[in-house]
Amino acid sequence: MISVVYPGTFDPPHLGHLDIVKRSCELFDRVVVAIAKSPRKYLLFNLEERVDMFRVMVEPLGSKVEVKGFDGLLVDFMRKEGLRVIVRGVRLFTDFEYELQIALNNSKLAGVETIFMMPSQEYIHISSTIVRDIASYCGTLEGLVHPYVAKKLREKFHCP
């Protein structure tokens, strides 16, 4: 059984994230979405809210996907969960440069492998930052996020 971890802050989770999870489910037996607490980052949603939103998004995928929050180093979470492979989504070359540095350090720290996946073409333009910006002006989120996430964003920004 091959299990992988898909880590991130997912603030908020969007359809590009869901695309990576769905496609990972086609390649691997189990996908663990690991949502980082990230206390040193400004986050719109707390850990529990982000875990809740991601769980609702992946519910149709069934038991192949688990969503868990964690605090600390990803490699420590992976050791605890018995995981050795990371899946990371990369949209642009600049994403790849940053992600490659992290992958090399994770390999050196714990001997884990990282697999890079590009989102499908219809989602490559989506980022959590852009979603937050659009939501902050009460703009339309259709085609960017799951309806449940859109609802949570409207609530957060007091949009009609």
N, C-alpha and C positions, 0 to 999 in steps of 0.2 A: 504494500500500500504506500503510495507516494503522496505525502502531505506537503503543502507549501504554506508560507505565511505571506500575506499581502499587508505590509505595514504602512501607516501614515497617520496624519492628524485628522484628515477628512473633515475639515471645518469650513463648509459643510460637505457631506458626501454628495457627489453628482453623478450624472449618467455615464461619464467617462470612467469613473471608479467602478460603477456597476458593470460596464463593458469588460473591464479587465477581469473582474471576478467571474463573470459568465464564461469568458473564454478560458480562464484558468480551470474552471470546472470541466471543460471539455478535454483538458490535457492531464489533469491530476485527479486523484481519488478524493482529496479533501483540501479545502482552502480555509485557512484561518485568517480572518481579517483582524489584524492587531491594531487597535486604535490607541495612539500614544496620548498620555495625559498632557505632556509638553508644558509644564508650568512656566517655562522661560519665554514662551511665545504668547502674543496677544491672541486670544481665541474668542470667537463670538459665542460658541456653545461649549458648555462644560463636557467632561468626559461621558457622563451618563447620557446626556442628550445626544451626543454623536453616536454612541453605541446603539441607542434606541433607534435613531434614524436609519443607521446602516442595517440593523436587524430587520426593520420593516421592508427595506429595499430588497433584501436577499431572501425574504421569507418564501417566495415561490421556488427558490432553488433547493429547498428542503435541507436534509441533514448533511449534504456535501459541504455546506458552508457554516462555519462558526464565527461569531463576532465576539471579540474579547477586548477589554481595555487593559492597558498596562502602563506602568510607571517605571522609568529607568532605561537601561540599555536594551535595545532590541535583542542582542545576542543572549542576554540573560533570560529574557522572556522565551526565546527559542530553546535554550537549554532546558528550561522548566517544562516546556510543552513537548520536548522531543522532536523539534523541527530542525532541518538542515538546509532548506532551500527557501530563498526569498524571491518573490515576484515583485517587480517594480514597473510602474507605468512611466514611460518617457514620451513627452510630446515633441520636444525640440532638442536641438543639439546642446543648448545650454543646460537643459534638464539632464542630458546624458553625462555631461562633464561633472556636474555635481553628484549625480547618482553613482558614477564610476568611482569617485573618491570614497564615498560611503561603502560601496561594495568591496573595494580593496581593503579598507580598514576592517570591515566585518569578517572578511576572509582571514585576515591576519590575526584578529582577536579570537575567532572561534572556528575557523575552517569551514564556514558556511559558503554556499554558492548563491549567486544572484542571477536571476533570469530577467532580462529586460523585455517588456512588451510595449508596443505602440498601441494607443487606443485606435479603435476603428475610425475611419475617416470622418464619419458624421459627429464624432465626439472630440476630435483632436484639438479643437479650439476652446474647449471648456476648461476652466480652472476654478478652484474654490475662491480665489481672490476676485475673479470676474463675477462669479455668482453672488458673492457678498456685495460687491459694488452695485450690481443691478438691483438686488433685493433692497439695498439701503435707500434706493430711490423709488421703491415700490414698482419696479419694472416687471415685465412678464418673464416668468421663469420656465415657461413651457419649452420642452425640448432640451432643457439644461439639467433639471433635477426631477426626481421622483415626486409625485403629487404630495406625499406626506412631508417630504423635505420642504417643498414650496410652502405648505401650510405652516410649518415651524418657522420658516424665514419670515413669512408675513406677520406671524405673531410677534416675533422678535423685534421687527421694525415697525410694528403697529400699523400695518398696511390693511386697507379694506379687502 
